[in-house]
């Protein structure tokens, strides 16, 4: 199916199923426009007979993890996968050109028999123009280079950011994908007027008990958190998701949307009762760029929120970066309290924050066999310069007081500025 609409990219580019035009012209519908197979629409819109189940109520029956095209096996994800319950099914999204090595490695793991590998085509087109979607830019940023690599143009290890997960009345998983992850790319060369979003390859997940629906919104899954309390479904969206959604909409439709309009689009797209935008007109903090690095939603209108502890650095740029985080967290706490949330502090030493070692980047779930609430909780390598042991024990005790059994997960994902929650997307 070919979609035809107005496109406004300053005479630069169009998107899947769209035809190019200049900023001052309108598109003329073309029913004969050819759409190559890898630019097909991910999924047609359907009536919303589904809803997003809060992560803390999912039962860890099925998860998705993902590999970029330069990873031969999921070593970064291994510690998390090793601590999943032994009934959990694992879907591994992996580059097709590395399947043999990946399969051998997976077969040697205790969770190998529960793992299904879904291949994607990792090939890319060098010499094509890219249009980058950056949270601190109001327009798509064109880049021309022969061998430019970015984000999910080559896959990603951050499965959490690829989509939000809903469940329909038949217990099918509905993957709500953003319109793009980090960029659009010209189909063939720099002069090509057609573009493809860098997450089009996700259609390979549209199988069996999984459906895909592509939203007209640009977001990262780790920057959208959904809660439910007394029948009301509420979604928290980091403001960078508003900014990037506005950028894409204006580029392809020539209309600059208000915050209220975008919030309404998120409300409709996520099928929730209320949208809460977190953050202001400035970009979210560099050291806390997604909401899942700042807070963790728990049952009963409870939120675990990061609290920076220890002496702040005196030298720049670290001093300004920490102040930005502290201001963001202070605003977040006021917002949550105004919404009626009770707060649990998750202490994070300053040096941990500077290294992207976020304790709230954890994975809550309900054990499907025992109904016990379990928390996969990150722990970081010991460092004499980081007084984290006492903070770790305090955090575990506070989570246990809320009814969770805490399972510690060693991780080095912070070396790539992510965490264990970023690595896994729980479907059910």
ZIKA-V513988 format. One record per residue. RES is the residue in one letter. PSI is psi in degrees with one decimal (NA if undefined). Layout:
BEGIN
res->(RES/RES)
psi->(PSI/PSI)
END
This chain:
BEGIN
res->(X/X/X/X/X/X/X/X/X/X/X/X/X/X/X/X/X/X/X/X/X/X/X/X/X/X/X/X/X/X/X/X/X/X/X/X/X/X/X/X/X/X/X/X/X/X/X/X/X/X/X/X/X/X/X/X/X/X/X/X/X/X/X/X/X/X/X/X/X/X/X/X/X/X/X/X/X/X/X/X/X/X/X/X/X/X/X/X/X/X/X/X/X/X/X/X/X/X/X/X/X/X/X/X/X/X/X/X/X/X/X/X/X/X/X/X/X/X/X/X/X/X/X/X/X/X/X/X/X/X/X/X/X/X/X/X/X/X/X/X/X/X/X/X/X/X/X/X/X/X/X/X/X/X/X/X/X/X/X/X/X/X/X/X/X/X/X/X/X/X/X/X/X/X/X/X/X/X/X/X/X/X/X/X/X/X/X/X/X/X/X/X/X/X/X/X/X/X/X/X/X/X/X/X/X/X/X/X/X/X/X/X/X/X/X/X/X/X/X/X/X/X/X/X/X/X/X/X/X/X/X/X/X/X/X/X/X/X/X/X/X/X/X/X/X/X/X/X/X/X/X/X/X/X/X/X/X/X/X/X/X/X/X/X/X/X/X/X/X/X/X/X/X/X/X/X/X/X/X/X/X/X/X/X/X/X/X/X/X/X/X/X/X/X/X/X/X/X/X/X/X/X/X/X/X/X/X/X/X/X/X/X/X/X/X/X/X/X/X/X/X/X/X/X/X/X/X/X/X/X/X/X/X/X/X/X/X/X/X/X/X/X/X/X/X/X/X/X/X/X/X/X/X/X/X/X/X/X/X/X/X/X/X/X/X/X/X/X/X/X/X/X/X/X/X/X/X/X/X/X/X/X/X/X/X/X/X/X/X/X/X/X/X/X/X/X/X/X/X/X/X/X/X/X/X/X/X/X/X/X/X/X/X/X/X/X/X/X/X/X/X/X/X/X/X/X/X/X)
psi->(134.9/128.0/135.1/132.8/176.6/141.8/134.0/89.2/31.0/36.3/25.3/-52.5/165.8/-177.5/179.0/122.5/4.4/157.8/145.3/148.9/166.4/170.2/-27.4/2.4/163.1/153.5/139.3/120.7/137.9/102.1/-17.6/9.8/127.8/132.8/109.4/157.1/-34.8/10.2/17.4/155.1/137.5/-46.0/140.9/153.2/145.0/158.9/141.7/90.4/39.0/168.4/158.6/122.5/128.1/145.4/-36.6/-13.4/-0.8/155.7/14.6/39.1/-32.6/133.0/157.8/131.7/160.7/148.6/139.9/170.5/-10.0/12.4/128.4/-22.1/159.7/62.2/-35.0/-33.1/-12.3/-44.1/-35.9/-49.3/-33.5/-19.6/7.4/154.2/152.7/1.1/-7.1/128.4/137.3/125.5/118.5/112.5/116.2/152.6/134.4/-28.1/-1.5/18.1/-40.4/-47.8/-41.8/-44.1/-42.2/-42.9/-43.6/-39.6/-25.0/-2.0/153.0/-20.9/11.2/-42.5/-17.5/7.5/128.6/130.4/125.4/112.4/147.4/157.4/113.5/0.9/145.5/166.1/107.6/155.2/4.0/155.4/135.6/150.2/104.4/139.6/100.7/135.8/-21.2/14.0/140.4/-14.3/157.5/138.3/113.9/139.1/129.4/122.5/159.2/-41.2/64.0/127.6/131.6/135.9/-134.0/12.5/-24.1/32.4/179.7/155.5/-9.0/78.7/-31.0/-33.2/-9.6/-28.4/163.0/153.2/127.6/167.2/133.1/-178.0/-17.0/14.7/24.6/144.5/129.3/115.2/114.1/102.7/145.5/165.5/-25.7/159.9/-63.6/-18.0/167.6/153.3/138.1/143.1/-39.2/-62.9/-176.4/-21.2/-5.6/133.6/-2.7/146.3/162.6/142.1/152.2/-4.0/15.6/-26.1/-13.2/-12.2/-18.3/-15.4/-6.0/83.3/160.7/-120.3/25.5/135.0/153.7/139.9/122.5/127.6/154.6/44.6/145.9/110.0/164.8/138.7/-33.3/-8.3/10.9/119.8/134.1/137.5/162.4/132.6/121.6/42.9/-7.2/126.9/129.4/137.5/128.6/127.0/123.8/142.2/-22.9/-28.4/-32.7/-46.5/-46.9/-35.1/-39.8/-40.5/-47.7/-42.9/-44.4/-37.0/-39.4/-14.0/-9.8/22.0/129.1/112.3/147.1/164.2/-41.6/-40.5/-42.3/-39.9/-39.0/-37.3/-39.7/-40.8/-44.8/-46.0/-36.8/-7.2/53.4/171.0/-25.3/143.6/132.1/118.2/129.5/123.8/164.7/-152.6/-24.1/159.1/152.3/157.2/141.5/-39.5/-4.2/61.8/-8.6/153.4/-29.9/0.6/-5.0/-34.8/162.4/118.2/137.8/164.7/155.9/35.1/45.0/138.6/128.9/122.5/136.1/141.1/120.3/126.1/152.8/170.4/135.1/147.4/149.9/-23.1/149.8/151.1/-3.2/-36.0/-46.1/-37.0/-39.6/-39.8/-38.0/-43.0/-46.1/-40.4/-41.4/-44.4/-36.3/-42.9/-40.6/-41.5/-42.9/-43.7/-46.9/-41.4/-39.8/-27.4/0.3/16.2/144.7/146.4/140.8/125.0/135.3/103.0/133.1/110.2/150.3/-44.8/-31.4/-43.2/-44.0/-20.5/11.8/31.1/87.9/115.9/-30.0/-9.3/66.2/173.7/103.7/147.1/171.2/124.6/124.5/-20.7/-38.8/-11.9/13.8/140.6/127.9/145.1/115.7/117.8/129.8/140.9/149.2/155.4/144.2/141.4/121.9/-19.3/-7.2/108.0/68.3/-16.6/-44.7/-40.6/-41.8/-46.7/-39.8/-43.9/-43.1/-43.9/-39.8/-39.9/-37.5/-33.9/-20.9/0.7/11.5/144.1/121.7/126.7/117.1/134.9/107.6/140.5/149.6/18.0/-24.8/-24.1/-20.1/19.4/20.8/-169.8/-174.6/-34.0/-34.3/-26.6/-19.8/139.0/113.3/120.8/-42.5/NA)
END
